[in-house]
Amino acid sequence: MNYKLIAIDMDGTLLNSKSKISAANKQAVTEAVKQGTQIVICTGRPYKEALVFAKELGLNQTDQYIIDYGGSMIQDDSGKVIYQKVLRNQECTDIAQTLFANKINYHLIDTKGNLYDSDQDWTEKRMLQPKLSILKFLVSGHKGKIAKWAEFLHEQYDSDYFVVKTSPKEVELCPKNVNKGTALEHLIKYLKLKPNQVAAIGDMDNDLPMMKVAGLSIAMGNANDNIKQACDVETLDNDHDGVSATIEKYILEK
């Protein structure tokens, strides 16, 4: 199959355990771009952070795209927003009050990449400002706390929001039906592609929605077991150039 686009998760996938892009991964991405394959970084991180790695890969040219904030936004090479989903101010206030009452530490991230934490009195000072657009809540802590907090968040909010574990120490809460999968679907339509022309590679639960969208889904060797079971194939881990191995096997023309 000739894949026109490959969606690549960043942490735990494109990046190794030292948060670096290996020489092999860089070379493979370069070769894929040369043959006309669209490489799209899909990350929970803000645009500015993702752009640093995109530039390192030469993906900051015309008609390049980044899915950031866990699928809440899609931005092009200039930073222009082509897709965005935010939480309503009242929703944020209600959720923040619930988390505070249950002694759950959280951060909020807005569309400009600003971070607000649970120690700040932002509910009165900031949330009533109509220009403040919150993309998601980020709950973080050690593994023991996260397991407990994740269970609470799922019980409280699964019916109305998208709650997902993004790392062993982090859980995110986003608007309902906002994830890497819905963002990838939007980008596929925007680029006038078909799902069977798309491959996706990742390692964590928040990557699963985009795996379900893509025609070919690839689990990293370091992926969670449920990701491996859900994907079509498995590659090497992120410290052994799993992205490079995937591109060479499934993307590059022989």
Long-range contacts (C-beta under 8 A, 24 or more apart in sequence): 1-196, 1-197, 1-215, 1-216, 1-250, 2-197, 2-253, 3-37, 3-197, 3-198, 3-199, 3-215, 3-216, 3-250, 3-251, 4-36, 4-37, 4-38, 4-191, 4-193, 4-197, 4-198, 5-37, 5-38, 5-39, 5-40, 5-187, 5-188, 5-191, 5-193, 5-197, 5-198, 5-199, 6-32, 6-37, 6-38, 6-39, 6-40, 6-198, 6-199, 6-200, 6-201, 6-246, 6-247, 6-251, 7-40, 7-42, 7-67, 7-180, 7-184, 7-198, 7-199, 7-200, 7-201, 7-210, 7-214, 8-39, 8-40, 8-41, 8-42, 8-200, 8-201, 8-202, 8-243, 9-42, 9-43, 9-180, 9-201, 9-202, 9-203, 9-204, 9-207, 10-41, 10-42, 10-43, 10-45, 10-50, 10-53, 11-43, 11-44, 11-45, 11-167, 12-167, 12-202, 12-203, 12-204, 12-220, 12-222, 12-223, 12-238, 13-201, 13-202, 13-203, 13-207, 13-220, 13-238, 13-242, 13-243, 14-41, 14-53, 14-238, 14-243, 15-53, 15-238, 16-238, 16-239, 17-238, 17-239, 21-53, 21-56, 21-57, 22-241, 22-244, 24-241, 24-244, 25-241, 25-243, 25-244, 26-56, 26-57, 27-244, 28-241, 28-243, 28-244, 28-247, 28-248, 28-252, 29-57, 29-58, 29-59, 29-243, 29-247, 30-57, 30-58, 31-247, 31-252, 32-247, 32-251, 32-252, 33-58, 33-59, 35-252, 35-253, 37-251, 38-64, 38-65, 38-191, 39-64, 40-65, 40-66, 40-67, 40-184, 40-187, 41-66, 41-67, 41-68, 42-66, 42-67, 42-71, 42-180, 42-183, 42-184, 42-200, 42-202, 42-207, 42-210, 43-67, 43-68, 43-70, 44-68, 44-69, 44-70, 44-166, 44-172, 44-206, 45-69, 46-109, 46-113, 47-73, 47-75, 47-79, 47-113, 48-113, 51-79, 65-187, 67-180, 67-183, 67-184, 67-187, 69-109, 69-135, 69-136, 70-136, 70-164, 70-166, 70-172, 70-174, 70-178, 70-179, 70-180, 70-206, 71-174, 71-178, 71-179, 71-180, 71-181, 71-182, 71-183, 71-184, 71-209, 71-210, 72-135, 72-136, 72-174, 72-175, 72-178, 72-183, 73-111, 73-135, 73-183, 74-183, 74-186, 74-187, 74-190, 81-111, 82-190, 83-183, 83-186, 83-187, 83-190, 84-111, 84-133, 85-135, 85-174, 85-175, 85-178, 86-111, 86-133, 86-134, 86-135, 86-175, 87-134, 87-135, 87-136, 87-137, 87-174, 87-175, 89-127, 89-128, 89-130, 89-132, 89-134, 92-127, 92-134, 92-137, 93-123, 93-127, 95-137, 95-157, 95-173, 96-123, 96-127, 96-137, 97-123, 98-156, 99-137, 99-139, 102-152, 104-139, 104-149, 104-152, 105-139, 105-140, 105-141, 106-137, 106-138, 106-139, 107-137, 107-138, 107-139, 107-140, 108-134, 108-136, 108-137, 108-138, 109-134, 109-135, 109-136, 109-138, 110-134, 110-135, 111-135, 135-174, 136-172, 136-173, 136-174, 136-175, 137-172, 137-173, 137-174, 138-170, 138-171, 138-172, 139-170, 139-171, 139-172, 139-173, 140-169, 140-170, 140-171, 141-169, 142-169, 143-168, 143-169, 146-170, 146-171, 164-205, 164-206, 165-204, 165-205, 165-206, 166-204, 166-205, 166-206, 167-204, 172-206, 179-206, 179-209, 179-210, 180-206, 180-207, 180-209, 180-210, 181-208, 181-209, 181-210, 181-211, 181-212, 181-213, 182-209, 183-210, 184-209, 184-210, 184-213, 184-214, 185-213, 188-213, 199-246, 199-250, 199-251, 201-235, 201-242, 201-243, 201-246, 202-227, 203-227, 203-238, 216-250, 218-246, 218-250
